Amino acid sequence: MLTSSPDVLVCDIALGDDDGLALIAELRRRAREEGGGLPAVAVSAFARPEDRDRALAAGFQRYLAKPVDVLELVAVVAALYRERGA
């Protein structure tokens, strides 16, 4: 049982049978207090501008193409954490 809520979601776009776009769409349909406002960054091997645009339109706040630079990922997560209450 989850006893606390996550502060930031880091989600790959490719998730086996489903994908991160469907996951974020489901999350965004929820009320804010049920996780609908959770800040999220998409991570994907798809690096075309249209892939980034689709992820952002689906509800992610940020998009990182693989291979992800660890320092960039940390900076993005930190920024989303700071912005989450705004």
Order of alpha helices (4+ residues) and beta strands (2+ residues): beta-beta-beta-alpha-beta-alpha-beta-alpha
